[in-house]
Amino acid sequence: MSFDASRSSYDRYMGRYSNQLAHVFADFAVVPADAKVLDVGCGPGALTEVLATRTSGVAAADPSESFVVACGERVPDADVRLAPAAQLPWNDDSFDLVVSQLVLNFLPDADAGLREMSRVARPGATIAACTWDYRGRMQMLRTFWDAALTLDPDAPGEQSTMPFCSQDELVATWQAHGLRDITSADLEVSTTYDDFEEYWLPFTLGVGPGGAYATSLDAETLEQLKNACFTQLGSPTASFDLTAVAVAVRGRQP
Ligand SMILES: C[S@@+](CC[C@H](N)C(=O)[O-])C[C@H]1O[C@@H](n2cnc3c(N)ncnc32)[C@H](O)[C@@H]1O
């Protein structure tokens, strides 16, 4: 439910990062001319939109209805379908490239998702994914969860619940799925916040695990968390930059 959100709420929270990451990740994944490409967990279409500037055969899937509608509106020529990664509604061997940006950690069964991504990828196709380094180098989320943990040691900080936070974990998973010619990398993006309110407000919109946690708190605890985030950020009184590092992997189907 934390992804049952509008594109504008998502963009204020995560899209400001994922819109940039999409360009860097598409470069890393390498989109061949005229390739048939599938974007798994497309959200409101940050990566789908970039893929559509590089090839004409773009498809996308997400289990969130609001995101599927938003992605379809954003990229009208793409074949956007409502589906989870583990049940992709395409035939075997349909794609030259299957990509997934910031999704693997949300899959209830990542192995089942990867098997399905392999099924729809033709022999020799590339499968590529990236996820945030939730444990350290995604400053927007790291700040939020560090602040939450100062108030509540049992807060569900994403570093403890999110797998796939390192290149090593991704490479080991790609190896376990029999992919070949595996390459991994760090992908860094950054964004400028005009002020602290611009950082804080998106958490109150309920998007993603951070938003779900913030909106579950009573008003007093939420205010304490807001103050703790302000302190964690060094009490900014002007604009400030935050960086985010995603770890990425790609490999070829046998
Ligand atoms: C952080 S968002 C990333 C969205 C988009 N790829 C981007 O980069 O902006 C995570 C996405 O994973 C999707 N998701 C959650 N569970 C999923 C599943 N089982 N299969 C596929 N996607 C899933 C969510 O709906 C959401 O769109």
The ligand as an ORCA input file, in Angstrom:
! r2SCAN-3c Opt
* xyz 0 1
  C      11.136      2.630     -5.081
  S       9.893      2.262     -6.242
  C      10.815      2.274     -7.780
  C       9.952      2.662     -8.941
  C      10.701      2.962    -10.237
  N      11.385      1.798    -10.743
  C      11.649      4.113    -10.043
  O      12.856      3.916    -10.211
  O      11.191      5.230     -9.732
  C       9.595      0.549     -5.982
  C       8.582     -0.024     -6.963
  O       8.498     -1.448     -6.758
  C       7.170     -1.807     -7.016
  N       6.903     -3.139     -6.469
  C       6.539     -3.464     -5.211
  N       6.342     -4.799     -5.125
  C       6.604     -5.311     -6.347
  C       6.530     -6.627     -6.922
  N       6.192     -7.676     -6.176
  N       6.833     -6.772     -8.223
  C       7.210     -5.698     -8.973
  N       7.273     -4.439     -8.495
  C       6.967     -4.249     -7.206
  C       6.362     -0.702     -6.368
  O       5.020     -0.676     -6.788
  C       7.176      0.503     -6.797
  O       6.723      1.004     -8.020
*
